């Protein structure tokens, strides 16, 4: 009998049963007040009169009226650069202990996003919330005795001045509680290996000595790791070496494009739980099995606002026009795309994180990620979001009996002077490119009326090139780095797409 597992599961059940249902609107108003109170004496708080905002009858409205939107470039140029010059109390009291390095999917060089001790505590609290929510997933007691493979970036953080730097997954893993270290794999020594391929090799070499019950990480890199373990041990599937694997905690990107290829590596089904950890904070986590939507972490260090997704509100560089209206949690509607805006205990204020979301349940504050503001393809009025692109890839998977995990697209002008959507798809498809392009085109016409209108006007057609998926991973390795928080750009501008095509064709 799994005695320890029964004890742990019992504690989780008891703690979960004693916790009350959260009023997320109330929690968010309380969070904003806490943020403003804590930061009122910072340089930022004095500039935007946080003390006056706190005295207003509606602090949410006053906050939105007084404080402008910031993207990374704007807040870094005006405020965060001071932190690197030794100034204190800039946008949050004191100085941050960490900076999260993030090139994201579109940046050319790493952003350096402050991560305070308060944010580390907030991430831990959200992690505990995720653990407690496992009570809802009907997992057997012995699951709680198994080890957890957390595959992120290196935990060997770099010292710089008075802080440490690394990717957020590495920062988070380096701060795991002492009681969790016995469950954590690949363990501290392997996790510190900076070279992705070397780290995965060490994982494969040690795989037989571990009893993995859960995986956690970005789908593309989890898949590559599983493939290497399977190849190293000459297995048919990963369950032959980790028979007790029951849970996969996905994060960073939508899981749906990877679902088919991920399942092909398994010997039996696992429970997939979506999470949303960004360099700026732990945004949301799935808390119940009836839905794959994620609940916003409304009580843990982040205040959320939502700008209706409208091309008229977005500048060419992906930032938001200052005239764009924002909504609070109490004003949002179901099934509408919103640009996510956050203010945090790391001193990000009305910050454009770059993602778009839609609510599936407002009372429970549950959302799905629908895309990226910079990946919203509207060059010729097609208004094509990433979730529609993902749906189109799933349709191709079914029609051509294949697996598609990676793709990228550009609206570019060809030699005839006309605009086409040029797609590169990572797959093994035994079909003519023109047939694939026609299927893709017809699906998007049916799924998106704006796309259908664009195809009758400025968008001349669709071109498709199928390449090995390894090309995408090699591109990431060349331009950024394998593993961690690195994600492939779903949409590229013409100058970057030109580099991509030269890379693919060499």
C-alpha positions in Angstrom: 0.0 0.0 0.0 1.2 3.5 -0.9 1.3 4.7 2.7 3.2 8.0 2.1 1.1 8.6 -1.0 -2.1 8.1 1.0 -0.9 10.6 3.6 0.0 13.2 1.0 -3.2 12.7 -0.9 -5.1 13.0 2.4 -3.4 16.3 3.2 -4.2 17.6 -0.3 -7.8 16.6 0.0 -8.2 18.1 3.4 -6.6 21.4 2.5 -8.6 21.6 -0.7 -11.9 20.9 1.2 -11.1 23.6 3.8 -10.4 26.3 1.2 -13.3 28.5 0.2 -14.4 29.4 -3.3 -12.6 32.5 -4.4 -14.4 35.7 -5.5 -12.0 36.6 -8.3 -13.4 40.1 -8.8 -12.9 40.9 -5.1 -9.5 39.2 -5.1 -8.4 41.4 -8.0 -9.5 44.6 -6.4 -7.7 43.6 -3.2 -4.6 42.7 -5.3 -4.5 46.1 -7.0 -4.8 47.9 -3.7 -1.9 45.8 -2.3 0.3 46.6 -5.3 -0.4 50.3 -5.1 0.1 50.4 -1.3 3.4 48.6 -1.5 4.8 50.7 -4.4 3.4 54.1 -3.6 6.8 55.4 -2.4 8.8 54.1 -5.4 9.9 56.4 -8.2 7.1 55.0 -10.3 4.5 55.3 -7.6 5.3 59.0 -7.0 5.3 59.8 -10.7 1.8 58.4 -11.1 0.4 59.5 -7.7 -0.4 56.1 -6.3 -1.4 57.7 -3.0 -4.1 59.7 -4.8 -5.3 56.7 -6.7 -5.7 54.8 -3.4 -8.0 57.6 -2.1 -10.4 57.4 -5.1 -13.8 55.7 -5.0 -12.9 53.4 -7.9 -9.2 52.6 -7.8 -9.4 50.3 -10.8 -10.8 53.1 -13.0 -8.4 55.7 -11.5 -5.5 53.4 -12.1 -6.4 52.9 -15.7 -6.9 56.6 -16.2 -3.6 57.7 -14.7 -1.1 55.0 -15.7 -0.3 54.4 -19.4 0.3 51.0 -21.1 3.8 49.8 -21.2 5.4 47.1 -23.3 8.9 45.8 -22.5 10.8 48.4 -24.6 8.9 51.3 -23.1 9.1 50.3 -19.5 12.7 49.3 -19.8 13.7 52.6 -21.5 11.9 54.7 -19.0 12.3 52.8 -15.8 13.9 49.4 -15.6 17.2 50.5 -17.1 17.7 52.4 -13.8 18.0 49.1 -11.9 21.1 48.2 -14.0 22.6 51.6 -13.0 22.3 50.8 -9.3 19.1 52.8 -8.5 16.7 51.4 -5.9 12.9 51.8 -5.4 12.3 52.2 -9.1 9.1 50.5 -9.9 9.0 48.2 -6.8 10.6 48.7 -3.4 14.3 47.8 -3.2 16.0 45.9 -6.1 15.1 42.6 -7.7 17.1 39.5 -6.7 16.8 38.1 -10.3 16.3 39.1 -13.9 14.5 36.6 -16.2 16.2 36.5 -19.6 13.6 36.1 -22.3 13.9 36.5 -26.1 10.3 35.1 -26.3 9.3 34.3 -29.8 9.9 37.6 -31.5 12.8 39.4 -29.8 16.2 39.6 -31.4 18.0 39.9 -28.0 17.2 38.8 -24.5 14.9 41.0 -22.5 15.9 41.3 -18.9 12.7 41.2 -16.8 13.0 41.9 -13.0 11.9 39.0 -10.7 11.6 40.1 -7.1 11.5 37.9 -4.0 7.8 38.8 -3.8 7.3 37.3 -7.2 9.2 34.1 -6.2 6.7 33.8 -3.3 3.8 34.4 -5.6 5.0 31.7 -8.0 5.4 29.3 -5.1 1.8 30.1 -3.9 0.5 29.5 -7.4 2.5 26.2 -7.5 0.8 25.1 -4.3 -2.5 26.0 -5.8 -1.7 23.7 -8.7 -0.7 20.9 -6.4 -3.9 21.2 -4.4 -6.0 21.2 -7.5 -4.7 17.7 -8.2 -7.4 16.6 -5.8 -9.9 17.1 -8.6 -8.1 14.8 -11.1 -8.8 11.5 -9.4 -5.2 10.4 -9.3 -4.3 7.2 -7.3 -2.5 7.6 -4.0 0.7 6.0 -5.3 1.0 8.9 -7.8 2.0 11.2 -5.0 5.1 9.1 -4.2 6.5 9.3 -7.8 9.1 11.7 -9.1 8.5 14.7 -11.2 10.6 15.6 -14.3 10.7 19.3 -14.7 12.4 20.2 -18.0 13.2 23.9 -18.2 16.2 26.0 -18.7 19.5 25.6 -16.8 19.3 26.3 -13.1 23.0 27.5 -13.2 22.1 31.1 -12.9 24.7 33.8 -13.8 25.8 36.3 -11.3 25.7 39.9 -12.5 26.2 42.9 -10.2 23.9 42.3 -7.2 21.5 39.8 -8.8 21.3 36.5 -10.7 20.1 36.0 -14.3 18.5 33.1 -16.2 15.3 32.0 -17.8 12.2 32.0 -15.5 12.0 28.2 -15.6 15.6 28.0 -14.3 14.9 30.7 -11.7 11.8 28.8 -10.5 13.5 25.5 -10.4 16.4 26.9 -8.4 13.9 28.1 -5.8 11.9 24.9 -5.3 11.1 24.1 -1.6 13.5 21.8 0.3 10.8 19.2 0.8 10.2 18.9 -2.9 13.9 18.3 -3.9 13.5 14.5 -3.2 10.8 14.3 -5.9 12.5 16.7 -8.4 14.2 15.3 -11.4 16.6 15.5 -13.3 18.1 16.7 -10.0 20.2 19.8 -9.2 23.4 18.6 -10.8 21.9 17.7 -14.2 19.6 20.7 -14.2 22.6 23.0 -14.0 24.0 21.7 -17.3 23.7 24.6 -19.7 24.0 22.7 -23.0 20.6 21.3 -23.9 21.8 18.2 -25.8 24.3 17.4 -23.0 21.6 17.7 -20.4 19.2 15.5 -22.3 21.9 12.9 -22.8 22.4 12.8 -19.0 18.7 12.4 -18.6 18.6 9.5 -21.0 21.6 7.9 -19.2 19.9 8.1 -15.8 16.3 7.4 -16.9 16.2 3.8 -15.7 17.0 4.8 -12.1 14.0 7.2 -11.9 10.3 6.4 -11.3 8.8 9.4 -13.1 5.1 10.0 -12.4 4.8 13.5 -14.0 6.4 15.6 -16.6 6.5 19.4 -16.8 7.7 21.7 -19.5 7.1 23.2 -23.0 5.7 20.6 -25.3 8.3 20.8 -28.1 11.2 20.2 -25.7 9.5 17.6 -23.7 8.8 15.7 -26.9 12.5 15.9 -27.9 13.6 14.7 -24.5 11.2 11.7 -24.6 12.4 10.9 -28.2 16.0 10.8 -27.0 15.2 8.6 -24.0 13.2 6.2 -26.2 16.0 6.1 -28.8 18.8 5.7 -26.2 17.1 2.7 -24.6 15.7 1.3 -27.8 12.1 1.5 -26.6 8.7 1.5 -28.3 7.3 4.2 -26.0 8.2 6.1 -22.9 6.0 4.0 -20.6 8.4 1.0 -21.1 10.9 2.8 -18.9 8.6 5.0 -16.9 5.5 2.8 -16.4 4.0 5.1 -13.7 4.0 8.2 -15.8 0.4 9.6 -15.3 0.5 13.4 -15.7 2.0 15.9 -18.1 1.9 19.5 -17.0 2.2 21.5 -20.2 3.0 25.2 -20.4 4.3 28.1 -22.5 2.3 27.4 -25.6 -1.0 25.8 -26.6 -0.8 22.0 -26.2 -3.2 21.2 -29.0 -0.7 21.3 -32.0 1.5 18.8 -30.1 -1.2 16.5 -28.9 -1.0 13.9 -31.7 2.8 13.7 -31.8 3.0 13.6 -27.9 0.5 10.8 -27.7 2.5 8.8 -30.2 5.4 8.6 -27.7 3.2 7.1 -25.0 2.1 3.5 -24.2 -1.0 4.6 -22.4 -3.0 7.8 -21.8 -1.8 10.4 -19.3 -3.6 13.4 -17.8 -2.6 16.6 -19.5 -2.8 19.8 -17.3 -2.2 23.2 -18.9 -0.3 25.9 -17.1 0.7 29.4 -18.0 4.1 30.5 -16.6 5.7 33.5 -18.3 8.8 35.4 -17.5 6.6 38.1 -15.9 4.9 35.7 -13.6 2.7 32.6 -13.1 -0.4 33.7 -14.9 -2.9 30.8 -14.8 -3.3 27.0 -14.2 -5.8 24.4 -15.0 -7.6 23.4 -11.8 -10.2 20.9 -12.9 -10.5 18.0 -15.4 -13.9 19.1 -16.9 -12.1 21.7 -19.0 -8.7 22.4 -20.5 -9.1 26.1 -19.7 -6.9 27.6 -17.0 -7.8 29.7 -14.0 -6.1 33.1 -13.6 -4.0 33.3 -10.5 -6.0 36.2 -9.2 -4.6 36.1 -5.6 -0.9 35.7 -6.3 1.0 38.8 -7.1 -0.7 39.9 -10.4 -3.5 42.3 -11.3 -5.1 41.7 -14.7 -6.7 44.0 -17.3 -8.1 43.1 -20.7 -8.0 45.1 -23.9 -10.5 43.9 -26.5 -8.6 42.4 -29.5 -9.1 44.9 -32.3 -6.5 45.6 -35.0 -7.3 49.3 -34.7 -5.8 49.2 -31.1 -2.5 47.7 -32.1 0.5 49.5 -33.5 2.7 48.0 -36.2 5.3 46.9 -33.6 2.7 45.0 -31.7 2.3 47.6 -28.8 -1.1 49.0 -27.8 -2.3 52.5 -28.7 -2.9 54.6 -25.5 -6.5 55.2 -26.6 -7.3 51.5 -26.4 -9.9 50.8 -23.7 -9.2 48.3 -20.9 -11.7 46.1 -18.9 -11.4 44.6 -15.5 -12.5 41.1 -14.6 -16.0 42.2 -13.7 -16.6 43.6 -17.2 -15.3 40.9 -19.6 -17.5 38.7 -21.8 -17.2 35.1 -22.9 -15.5 33.9 -26.1 -14.1 37.3 -26.9 -10.4 37.8 -27.6 -8.6 40.1 -25.2 -5.0 41.4 -25.1 -3.7 40.6 -21.6 -2.3 43.4 -19.5 -0.7 42.8 -16.1 0.6 44.7 -13.1 2.8 42.7 -10.8 4.9 42.4 -7.6 8.0 42.6 -9.8 7.2 46.2 -10.7 5.6 45.7 -14.1 2.7 48.2 -14.5 -0.1 47.9 -17.1 2.3 45.7 -19.0 1.6 44.2 -22.4 2.7 40.6 -22.0 2.0 39.9 -25.7 -0.6 37.2 -25.4 -4.3 37.2 -26.3 -6.8 35.2 -24.2 -10.5 34.4 -24.2 -12.7 33.6 -21.2 -14.5 30.3 -21.1 -15.9 30.8 -17.6 -16.0 34.3 -16.1 -17.1 33.3 -12.6 -14.2 30.9 -12.2 -11.9 33.3 -14.1 -11.0 30.6 -16.6 -9.2 31.4 -19.9 -7.6 29.9 -22.9 -4.6 31.5 -24.7 -5.7 32.4 -28.2 -2.5 33.8 -29.7 0.1 36.6 -29.6 -0.4 40.2 -30.5 2.6 40.1 -32.8 1.4 36.8 -34.3 -1.9 38.3 -35.3 -1.6 38.1 -39.1 -3.5 41.1 -40.6 -1.2 42.2 -43.4 -4.0 42.1 -46.0 -7.0 42.2 -43.7 -7.1 38.4 -43.0 -7.2 38.9 -39.2 -5.8 35.4 -38.6 -5.0 34.5 -35.0 -2.8 31.7 -33.8 -5.7 29.6 -32.4 -7.2 29.6 -35.9 -3.8 28.6 -37.4 -3.5 25.8 -34.8 -7.0 24.6 -35.7 -6.0 24.5 -39.4 -2.9 22.4 -38.6 -5.1 19.9 -36.7 -7.4 19.7 -39.7 -4.4 18.9 -41.9 -3.2 16.2 -39.5 -6.6 14.5 -39.7 -6.9 14.8 -43.5 -3.4 13.7 -44.4 -2.8 11.3 -41.5 0.3 13.0 -40.2 1.7 14.8 -37.2 2.4 18.6 -37.3 4.1 20.2 -34.2 5.8 23.2 -35.8 4.9 25.7 -38.5 5.5 29.3 -39.4 3.8 31.7 -41.8 4.5 35.0 -43.5 2.2 37.3 -45.6 4.7 38.2 -48.4 4.6 39.7 -51.8 5.8 37.3 -54.5 7.3 38.0 -57.9 3.9 38.6 -59.5 3.4 41.6 -57.1 0.6 39.8 -55.2 0.4 38.9 -51.5 0.3 35.2 -50.6 0.3 33.5 -47.2 3.5 31.4 -47.3 3.5 28.5 -44.9 6.3 26.2 -43.8 5.1 23.1 -42.0 7.2 20.6 -40.1 5.8 17.2 -41.0 6.0 14.1 -43.1 3.2 14.4 -45.5 2.8 12.2 -48.6 0.9 14.7 -50.7 1.3 17.4 -53.3 2.0 20.9 -51.9 -0.8 22.4 -53.9 -3.2 19.9 -52.5 -2.1 20.7 -48.9 -2.4 24.5 -49.7 -5.9 24.1 -51.1 -7.0 22.1 -48.0 -5.5 24.7 -45.7 -7.1 27.6 -47.7 -10.6 26.1 -47.7 -10.5 25.3 -44.0 -9.5 28.9 -43.1 -12.2 30.3 -45.4 -14.8 28.4 -43.5 -13.3 29.2 -40.1 -12.7 32.9 -40.5 -14.9 35.3 -42.4 -12.3 38.0 -42.5 -9.8 35.6 -44.1 -12.5 34.7 -46.6 -13.0 38.3 -47.5 -9.2 38.9 -47.7 -9.0 36.0 -50.1 -11.5 37.6 -52.4 -9.5 40.8 -52.4 -5.9 41.5 -51.5 -4.7 38.0 -50.5 -4.0 36.2 -53.8 -3.5 32.7 -52.4 -1.6 30.2 -50.2 1.7 28.5 -50.7 2.9 25.6 -48.6 6.4 24.1 -48.1 6.7 20.9 -46.0 10.1 20.4 -44.3 11.5 18.1 -41.5 10.5 19.3 -38.1 14.2 19.2 -37.1 14.7 22.3 -39.2 12.6 24.3 -36.8 14.6 23.0 -33.8 17.9 23.8 -35.6 16.6 27.4 -36.3 15.7 27.9 -32.6 19.2 26.6 -31.7 20.8 29.0 -34.1 18.8 32.1 -33.2 18.1 31.6 -29.5 18.8 28.4 -27.7 17.3 24.9 -27.4 15.0 24.1 -24.5 13.7 26.3 -21.7 11.2 28.9 -22.6 12.2 29.1 -26.3 9.2 28.9 -28.7 9.0 29.0 -32.4 7.6 32.2 -34.0 4.3 31.3 -35.7 4.2 34.5 -37.7 7.3 36.2 -39.2 7.7 39.6 -40.9 9.2 39.6 -44.4 12.8 40.5 -43.3 13.0 37.7 -40.8 11.2 35.3 -43.1 13.8 36.0 -45.7 16.5 34.8 -43.2 14.3 31.8 -42.4 14.0 30.8 -46.1 17.8 31.1 -46.6 18.4 28.9 -43.6 15.9 26.3 -44.8 17.3 26.2 -48.3 21.0 25.9 -47.3 
